[in-house]
Amino acid sequence: MISYLWPRFLVERDLRRCIRCGVCTRQCAFEVHHLYEEEDWVYSDESACVGCLRCVTLCPTKALVVRPNPTQPPPNANWTTEYLQNIYKQAETGGVLLTGMGCDKGYPVYWDRMVLDASQVSNPSIDPLREPMELRTYLGAKPDSLEVERVEGRPVLHTKLAPQLELAVPIMFSAISYGAISYNACESLARAAAELGTFYNTGEGGLHRNLYRYGKNTICQVASGRFGVHADYLEVAAALEIKIGQGAKPGIGGHLPGEKVTGEISRTRMIPRGTDALSPAPHHDIYSIEDLAQLVYALKEATDWEKPVSVKIAAVHNSAAIASGIVRAGADIVVLDGIRGGTGAAPTMIRDNVGIPVELALAAVDDRLRREGIRNRASLVVAGGIRCSADVVKAIALGADAVYIGTAALVALGCHVCQRCYTGKCNWGIATQDPRLTRRLNPDVGARRLVNLVRAWSHEIMEMLGGMGINAIESLRGNRLKLRGVGLNQEELEILGIRHAGR
Amino acid sequence: MSVGKGISVIRRGKLPRFVEDSTGYEVVLRAEGLHWRELNRLVKREAARGAARIKLEGVCGHRYIGTGVREPVELVVRGVPGNDLGAFMNGPRVVVYGNAQDGVGNTMNGGEIIIHGRAGDILAMGMRGGRILVREGVGYRAAIHMKEYGNCRPVLVIGGGVQDFLGEYMAGGLVVVLRLHGRKGEFERARHVGTGMHGGLILVRGEVGEQQLGREAACVPADEGDLEILGPLVEEYTRHFGGDPDQIMSGVFTRIYPRSHRPFGGLYAY
């Protein structure tokens, strides 16, 4: 069958600059570039190009430009390139459209419709470079009240506190499984989390033996496939997370194709080599909030009640009621993953059309838990499209205790968001298991890049806090007076619980 | 959460009330009036102290028995244990004199569970190692997503019948269904057996109708190799629950197996 697809990108090579060194041919796992040394000629097969810019970045003479293909179908507001190409692809394969990373549709990003406050004249702003500024955050259930007794002038706490995660910064690395990303990427995240005094999340692919040493900074996930979940895995974790849903693919499970289940991944996931690793859509032991409570308590019982248990859901229409149930089911942390949350592979239709923006879910959930008087019983973590430190600050002002960053962390490692994670050919050595590609990501460098990113964001967060005259992140949590909407309608303002700028 | 009189009594130092007989090797715990959390705390404590056998008397819906116990202790349960018996279990041997409820052996990694009665739904879900023997029948979705890996190969022997979705998503391990107990035609009514199955093996005494199977599973009469696997397991079953192994083995057996290890390989447009 002749393919009707046309190249999405144009690869332009400046022949005066090109020295026929072959770097581009070696760097591209999609085999776009072909060097014919005898003819002194480099040919680029643009139809294979995914626009990841690896060749452009590494070309020593900067001879390459990759840009969207200006060739377009006849102008039509409805039948755009995207829809046409999807139909051609499905007509040619009969398959479900797959994609990677988060939703790229232009749904409103509410972070960009909210602005922060700053002190002027009264309540003077604080300079974090010279004055103390606290970003430390504790995740876990907080008691309804504290019973404190004064013994010989010193306070003694009688209330037994639930286990807490102590974060030096309110930013953690999202659940990304070994299998979706390479071992080197996992190690980069683990080492950066340890150095930063925060946490990374294993995702559902188990924990590689070599990474057990970072257990103090590891949140181990228990998902429907229960891959790699065994006694040591539960014991080494700082906290356990039950993954119910994921923002990129609410309501569905996942398939790690058999060809990616290599020796190390089979050992880590504890499944046979070469078989499809199927994550069922639901946990088959959870059909109700009561069942969820049963798993929450099973995990607590399995770990002697020493670790917080988190429950992660995708942000959907009814998140507030669901979150209320989750808190009542005994979860110490509730994670909301919004529609822009990333993935290694998801059906395109699901990724782009199911779920809601996390900002709205966060506001609704925080509201609901407060109204019900149970907000203290669990911490709220949001994920899915946190792109910069201002997003973090706005999320906390809206009611979050902390955020997870996934895409931003991978971008720090080199990801250019080409959305082809599912092919396993990631030229940046992140979303691949091909040893030729994975060695491109050095964990020393990867960890450094992540630490740099989060340190930089921390400084920026402190600056924003200081500007508001606040010296502790706790004083910002749920402080929606520090937010104002710009260009939002009444309903949106009401859901977000903020006023419009100017009011 | 109410942990009832258990904790208050312990605070007053009257724990021996629940420990009727402590020989140093065998401990008897009375579960009546105890919250599951308290009962399991006592079990863990006694196991850590080196008890070889812990007898749990009067168990009534207590959850998670055997969960989080790392020692190779034997737990003897009288009464009806609650859901998630042996969830995440990795070591103990649990013998239940009674029926068990849902979630027995959930994500179990090692050890042994012997049930002198029935078991409920999602028995052995995600089980990766160890063995479970049930004298009678079991509920829906038994052996769902059972796996195997390296030397770990879980074994589940069901003495009676099963309900729908036996071995759904099954990725490894061995399930034996003997159909010795239960109502007539119970097994024949089970549907969607092996739906999404992509590994492992189910051996059933008697014949299996094609209409009972999910799309991803197939069945053939058991061969010599299958019977060799079956022999010792049937023997083990009769050792625990009685019966004549030769008589059980004399019938025909059917093997249910996955059509492919990659059931959804062609689903996507790359």
Interface residues (C-beta under 8 A of the other chain):
Chain A: K89 Q90 E92 T93 G94 G95 V96 L97 L98 G225 R226 V229 H230 A231 L234 H255 P257 G258 S266 R267 M270 I271 P272 G274 T275 D276 L278 P280 H284 D285 Q294 Y297 A298 L299 E301 A302 T303 D304 Y422 T423
Chain B: R37 N40 K44 R63 Y64 T67 G68 R70 N83 D84 A87 F88 N90 G91 D102 G103 N106 T107 N109 I122 M125 G126 R128 R141 I144 H145 K147 E148 Y149 G150 C152 E168 Y169 A171 G172 G196 H198 G199 H261 R262 P263 F264 G265 G266 L267 Y268 A269 Y270
